[in-house]
Amino acid sequence: MITRGSDFADRPQNFTTARIITDYKDITFQNYTDQLKRHRKILQTAMRANGTKGWQKLISKEIDKFLESLSRKAGTLFDIDHSLTVTSFNVVCDMVIGRTFTENDMEFNNFQDATREVTMCLLATNVVAYYDYVPWVKVFMRSKLQYMKDVSDRRYRFLESELEHHIATFDREKPRDMIDMILIEREDSDMKADDMYSNAHIIQSLIDLLSAGVETAISATKWLLIELIHHPDIQAKIHQELDEVIGGDRLPVYSDRQNLPYVEAAIYEALRIHSTVPLGVFRCTARDTSLGGHDIPTNTIVIPNHWAIDHDEKVFEDPYSFNPQRFIDPKTGLLVSYNNMNFAPFSMGRRVCLGEVFGRMKYFLIVSNILHQFEFVVPPGVEKPSREGILGLTYHPKPFEVMVKKRK
């Protein structure tokens, strides 16, 4: 998928996905055409408008609220999922639509509930496989497909309203967020709107950003916390590194990551051992090609098995053990890039994650800040969180409760 990236860069085209994704006007499920390349470039340009300093400002603002929320709950047993979800969602929302939400906001809860229902249904119920590839069972799946369409439409209507508001209040001299940057690009383009600048294209792209950019970060952060609860010695080592490098007078910033190799290694290891998207997003061959000596015809569905890659014993010794040290060079003590470890948490090739740099920054800042301020434990007599998850389109931890202790 790297050396012959364009051969494996298409997506399976089927009735179910087209119905849910509004005729492939998004960026995730489109085939890899010149239009998609341009589409991705538009979004990357809009995303980078704030620069890394602007990103850090957005992220840090929401992390401060998250730290306050955790402080209020210190010493009690609680489910961290909702507060973490609000933080991750607000970071992306602020960048994309220029708005943030509270934990009790109905719009936020509706959108996030819909996103989780779609990601769980897509793989867990195999609705796509049944409806498109086992035709005789269609009659039994119609209600499930309609349900998924209705849930997807809830997300679409939310962002349709946001886009309409932006169009009505648009001032190209004062861009507020990614939507405004895309509208500027649309004004300046000599292309027809239907090519990639239609409202439907913009809305579906925003759904991709708000869904993929939120759910994966939530799952990855919770998996890391679960591992640190199971391995208090590793959590203590992270605390020690944070104390030595950051001290107690300030919070970590993104430029600190170069001096926090063990924190980064723990992040990588959590991403590896609990593959966030274990079967990736299905690919499809764009032309006749070959892989491993096998001929593969055009339009063959290819499933990238990230779980197998992440647990390959030839690369990772004792792959089911949580060991951040595997990402530390024993000679230099420096972080080993995951690109050198046959490990691709943000996918690979032509379909590499559009928001990889932003996602890495957000994940690092959330993890380093909460671990700088708190210790994560479960009280004596309380069962530790399960290390087994729930498989949907992403791999979620089972619900669990945690206690935070404020660090001195």
FIBASE-417911 format. One record per atom (N, C-alpha, C): x, y, z. Coordinates in steps of 0.2 Angstrom, whole numbers, plus 5000, padded with zeros to 4 digits. Layout:
<atoms>
XYZ ...
</atoms>
This chain:
<atoms>
500449945000 500050005000 500450065000 501150055001 501550115000 501950114994 502250054992 502650054986 502150054980 501550034980 501050034975 500450074978 500550124981 500050164984 499350174980 499450194974 498950214970 498550154968 498850094968 498450034966 497950014971 498050034977 497650014983 497350074986 497250124982 496950194986 496250204985 495950164981 495150174980 494750144986 494150154986 493750124991 493150084988 492950034992 492349994989 491750044988 491450034982 490850074981 490250034981 489750044986 489250004986 488650044988 488050014988 487450054989 487350084996 487550035001 487450055008 487850115010 488550115008 488950175010 488750235006 488550235000 488350284996 487650314999 487250275002 486650305005 486750335011 487250315015 487350345022 487850405021 488250405016 488750455015 488550505010 487950505008 487750555003 488150554996 488150494993 488450484987 489150504986 489550484991 490250494991 490450564990 490150604994 490450674994 490850695000 491050645003 491550655009 492250645006 492750635011 493450625009 493650555011 493250525015 493550455018 493350405013 492750405010 492450345006 492550364998 492750424996 492850434989 493350384986 493350374979 493850344976 494450394975 495050364974 495650414974 495750444967 495350494966 495350524959 495750594960 495750624954 496050694955 495650744959 494950734958 494550774962 494650764970 494750704972 494850684979 495550724981 496050714977 496650744979 496550824980 496250854975 496050924976 495650934982 495150894984 494750904990 495150894996 495650854996 496050845002 496550905003 496750934997 497150984998 496851055000 496251054998 495751115001 495751115008 495551055011 495451045018 496151055022 496651025019 497351035022 497551105023 497351145017 497551215017 497151255023 496451235023 496051265028 496251245035 496451185036 496651165043 497251195045 497751215040 498351235042 498351315043 497851345042 497751415042 498051445048 497851415054 498051435061 498751425062 499051375059 499751355061 499751315067 500351285069 500451245075 500351285081 500551355081 500351395087 499651405088 499251415083 498551425083 498251355086 498451305083 498251235085 498351225093 498951245095 499051235102 498651275107 498551335104 498151385108 497351355109 497151325103 496451295104 496451235108 496951195108 496951135112 497051155119 497551195121 497651215128 497051245131 496651285127 496051315130 495651265133 495451205129 495051155131 495351115136 495951105136 496351065141 496251095148 496351155148 496251195155 495551185158 495051185153 494351165156 494351095158 494651045155 494650975156 495050965163 495550995164 495950995171 495551015176 495151075175 494651095180 494151045182 493851015177 493350965178 493650905182 494250885180 494550825184 494650845191 494950905192 495050935199 494450925203 493850945201 493250945204 493050875206 493250825202 493050755203 493550715207 494150745209 494750715212 494450675219 494650615219 494450575225 493850545225 493550545219 492850515218 492950465212 492550415212 492550365206 492050385201 492350395195 491850425190 492050395183 491650405178 491750385171 492050445168 492650435165 492950495162 492750505155 492350465152 492250465145 491850535143 491350555147 491050615144 491450675144 491850685150 492250745150 492750745145 493050685143 493550675138 493250695131 492650665130 492350675124 492250745122 491950785127 491850855127 492550895125 493050875128 493650905127 493950895120 493950835118 494150815111 493650845106 493050845107 492550875102 492650945101 492750985107 492751055107 493451075103 493951045104 494551055101 494451055093 494151005091 494051005083 493551055081 492951055085 492451105084 492651175083 493051195088 493351265088 493751285082 494151235079 494451245073 494051245067 493551195067 493151185061 492551235060 492151245066 491551285065 491551345070 492151355074 492151415078 491751415084 491551355086 491051345092 491351295097 491151305103 491251245108 490651235112 490651185115 489951165119 490151145126 489651145130 489651115137 489451045137 489651015143 489450945144 488750925143 488350975145 487550965145 487250985138 487651015133 487351035127 487050985123 486350995121 485950945118 486250935111 486550985107 486750985101 487450935101 487850945106 488450905106 488250835108 487850825112 487650755114 487350715108 486850755104 486550725099 487050705093 487550745092 488050735087 488450675089 488750675095 489150625097 488850555098 488250555100 487850495100 487750465094 487650505089 487550485082 488150455079 488750495080 489350465078 489550395080 489450385087 489550325090 489150265087 488550285086 488050235084 488250215077 488450265072 488650245066 489250205066 489750225070 490450185070 490350115072 489850105077 489750035080 489349995075 488850025072 488449985067 488849965061 489250005058 489549995052 489949925052 490249915057 490649855058 490349795062 490049815068 489849775073 489249735070 488849765066 488249735063 488349705056 488849725053 489049695046 488449715042 488149775043 487549795039 487849805031 488449835030 488649845023 488749775020 489049725024 489249665021 488549625019 488049625023 487449595022 487049625017 486949685017 486549725012 486849725005 487449725004 487749734998 488049664995 488249624999 488549564996 488149494998 487649505002 487149445003 486449465001 486349474995 485749504992 485049474995 485049414996 484449384999 484249405006 484649435010 484449455016 484249525017 484249565011 484149635011 483449645015 482949605014 482349615016 482349615024 482849585027 482849585034 483349645037 483649675032 484149725035 483849795033 483349805030 483049875028 482949915034 482749895039 482549935045 483249955048 483749915048 484449935051 484749985046 484649975040 484950025035 484650095036 483950095037 483550155037 483750185044 483850145049 484050175056 484750215055 485250185052 485850215051 485850275047 485450275042 485350335038 485050395042 484550375046 484250425050 484750455055 485150415058 485650435063 486150475059 486350455053 486850495049 486550565048 485850565046 485550635044 485550675050 485550655056 485650695062 486250735062 486750705060 487450745060 487450795054 487150765048 487150815043 486750875044 486150865047 485750925048 486050975053 486450955058 486850995063 487351035059 487751005054 488251045051 487951085045 487451065042 487051105037 486851165040 486551165046 486451235050 487051275051 487551245053 488151285054 488451315048 488451275042 488651305036 488251365034 487551355034 487051405032 487251475036 487351465043 487451525047 488151555045 488651515043 489251545041 489151575034 488851555029 488651585023 488351655024 487851655029 487451715030 487851765033 488351745037 488751795041 489551805038 489651775032 490351775030 490651835028 491251845030 491651905029 492351885027 492551885021 493151855019 493751885022 493651945024 494251985027 494351965034 493851925037 493951905044 493751835045 494151785042 493951715043 493951695050 493451655052 493451635059 493651565060 493651525055 493751455056 493851415049 493851345049 493951315043 493351325038 492751325040 492251335036 492351405032 492551455035 492651515032 493251515027 493751475028 494351465024 494051425018 493651375019 493351345013 492951385008 492551425012 492151475008 492551525004 493151545007 493551595003 493851554997 494051494998 494251454992 493751444987 493151434989 492551424984 492451484980 492451544984 492451604980 492951614975 493551594976 494151614972 494151554966 493851504967 493951444962 493551464956 493751444950 493451444944 493051374942 493151334947 492851264946 492051264948 491651224945 490951214946 490851194953 490351224956 490251204963 490151124964 489851094960 489651024960 490350984960 490851004958 491450964957 491750954964 491750994969 491950984976 491751044981 491451094978 491351144983 490551154984 490151104983 489451114984 489351104992 488851134994 488651125001 488751055004 488451005000 488550935002 489250915003 489650934998 490350914999 490650945005 490551005007 490851035013 490551005019 489950995019 489550965025 489850895027 489950855021 490150785022 490950785024 491250825022 491950835024 492050855031 491650895033 491650925040 491450865045 490950825043 490750765047 491350715047 491750705042 492350665043 492850695048 492950755048 493450785052 493150785059 492550795061 492250795067 492150725070 492150675066 492050605068 492650575069 493050575064 493750535064 494150575069 494150635069 494650675074 494450675081 493850655083 493650645090 493650575092 493350535089 493250465092 493950425093 494350435088 495050395089 495450425095 495450495096 495750525101 495450495108 494850495108 494550475114 494750405116 494650355111 494850285112 495550275114 495950315111 496750305112 496850325119 496650385121 496750415128 496450365133 495850335132 495650295137 496050225138 496250205132 496650145132 497350155136 497650215135 498250225138 498150235146 497550265148 497450265155 497250195158 496950155154 496850085157 497550055158 497950055153 498650025154 499050055160 498950115161 499350145166 499050125173 498350115173 498050095180 498350015181 498349985176 498649915176 499449905177 499749965176 500449965176 500650025180 500550035187 500750095190 501450115190 501950065189 502650075188 502750115182 502450105177 502550145171 502250215172 501650215175 501350285176 501850325181 502150295186 502650325190 503250355186 503450315181 504050335177 503850395172 503250395170 502950455166 502950515171 502750505177 502650565181 503450585183 503850545184 504550565185 504850605179 504750585173 504950615167 504650685167 504050695168 503650755168 503950805173 504050775179 504350815185 505050845183 505450805180 506150825179 506150875173 505750865168 505750905162 505350975163 504750965166 504251015166 504251055173 504351015178 504351045185 503551055187 503551095192 502851105194 502551175193 502951215189 502751285189 502351305182 502351255178 501951265171 501751195169 501351205163 501051145160 501451125154 501451065152 501851045146 501551075139 501951095135 501751125128 502051075123 501851085117 502051035112 502751035110 503151085111 503851085110 504251045115 503851025121 504250985126 504250915124 503850895119 503850825117 504550795115 505050835113 505650815111 506050795117 505850825123 506250805129 505850755134 505250735131 504850685135 504750625131 505350585129 505250525125 504850475128 504850465135 504550405138 503750425137 503550485138 502850505137 502650485130 503050505125 502850485118 502850415117 503350375120 503350305119 502750275122 502550295128 501950265131 501350275126 501250335123 500750355118 500750305113 501350295110 501450255104 501250185106 501450155112 501350095114 500550075115 500250125117 499450125118 499150115111 499350155107 499150155100 499250085097 499850055098 500049995095 499649935098 499649935105 499349875108 498549865107 498249925107 497549935106 497449965100 497549935094 497449965087 496750005087 496850065086 496250105087 495750095081 495950075075 495550055069 495849995067 495649935070 496049875069 496049845062 495449855058 495449835052 495449895047 495649955049 495750005045 495050025042 495150065036 494550075032 494650045026 494150005024 494349955018 494549995012 495049965008 495249985002 494949944996 495149974990 494949934984 495449944979 495549894975 496149904970 495849944964 496249994962 496050044956 496250014949 496649964949 496849934943 497149864945 497249824940 497549754941 498249764944 498349724949 499049734953 499249664956 499749674960 499949604964 500149624971 500149574975 500349584982 500649524984 501249514987 501549454989 501549404984 501649414978 501649364973 500949344970 500449374973 499749354971 499449404966 499149384961 498849434956 498149454959 498049524959 497449544962 497049594956 496449574954 496149614949 495849674951 495649714947 495349784948 494749774952 494549824957 493949824961 493949764966 494449744968 494549694973 494549724980 494149704985 494149744991 494749714995 495149764998 495749745002 495649775009 495749725014 495649745021 496349755024 496549815026 497149825029 497149805037 497449745038 497449715045 497949755050 497749815052 498249845057 498349805063 497849765065 497949725072 498549675071 498549645065 499049595064 499749635063 499749695060 500349725059 500649755066 500149775070 500349805077 500549745082 500349685080 500549625085 500949575082 501349595077 501849555073 502449535078 502449475079 503049455084 503749465081 503749465074 504349475071 504649545072 504149595073 504349665074 504349685082 503849655085 503749675092 503749615097 504249615101 504349555105 503849555110 503549495112 502949495117 502449545115 502149545109 501749605107 501149615111 500849575115 500249585119 500449615126 501049625127 501349655134 501349735132 501149775137 501249845137 501949865139 502349885134 503049905136 503249965132 503150025134 503350085131 504150085129 504550045133 505250045132 505450025125 504949985121 505149965115 505250015110 504950075111 505050135107 505550185109 506050155114 506550195116 507250165114 507650205110 508250175108 508750165114 508950095115 509350085121 510050115121 510250135115 510950175115 510850245117 510350275114 510350355115 509850375120 509350325121 508750345126 508250395122 508350405116 507850445112 507250405109 506750435107 506150405104 506350375098 506050315096 506150285090 505450295086 505550335080 504950345076 504550285074 503850295075 503450235073 503550215066 503750265062 503850255055 504450205053 504850195058 505450145058 505250075061 504650065063 504450015067 503849975064 503749975057 503249945054 502549955057 502450015059 501850035063 501550095060 500950095059 500550155055 499950175059 499950205065 499350215068 498850265064 499150305060 498750355056 498750335048 498750265047 498650235041 499350245037 499250235030 499850245026 499750255019 500250265015 500150275008 499650335006 499350335001 498950384998 498350405003 498150355007 497550365011 497850385019 498450405020 498650425026 498150475029 498050475036 497550525039 497750595037 497250635035 497250705034 497550745039 497350725045 497450765051 497950735056 498450705053 498950665057 499350715062 499550765059 499950815063 499550845069 498950865067 498550895072 498350845077 498150785075 497950725079 498550715084 499150705082 499750695086 499850745092 499750805089 499750865094 499250865100 498650855097 498050845102 498150795107 498350735105 498450675109 499050685114 499550715112 500150725116 499950775122 499650835120 499450885125 498950855130 498450825128 497950795132 498350755137 498650705135 499050655139 499550685144 499950725141 500550755145 500250795151 499750835149 499450885154 499050845159 498650795158 498250765163 498750725168 499250695165 499750655169 500150695173 500350755170 500750805174 500350825181 499650825180 499250855186 498950795190 498850735187 498550685191 498850615191 498650575196 498850505196 498150475195 498150425190 497550385189 497550315192 497050305196 497050245200 496250215201 496250155203 495550135206 495650115213 495150125217 495250115224 495250045226 495550025232 495649955234 494949925234 494849865231 494249825231 493849835225 494049885221 493749905214 494049865209 493749835204 494049795199 494349845194 494949825192 495249865187 494949865180 494949915176 494649915169 494849855165 494349835161 494549775156 495049805151 495549755149 495949775144 495649745137 495049715137 494749695131 494249745129 494149755123 493749815120 493149795117 492749835114 492149825110 492349845103 492249805098 492449815091 491849845087 491949905084 491549935079 491949955074 491850015071 492350035066 493050055069 492950085075 493550095080 493450035086 494050035089 494049985095 494050025101 493450015104 493350055111 493450015117 493650045122 493750015129 492950005131 492949955135 492249945139 492149995144 491550015145 491450075150 491850055157 492150105160 492550095166 492550165170 492650155177 492650215181 493450215184 493650275185 494250285187 494250345193 494750345197 494850395202 495550435200 495450505201 496050545200 496350575207 496950575208 497250605213 497650665211 497550715214 497950775212 498650765214 499150775210 499850775211 500150835214 500550835219 500850885222 501450915218 
</atoms>
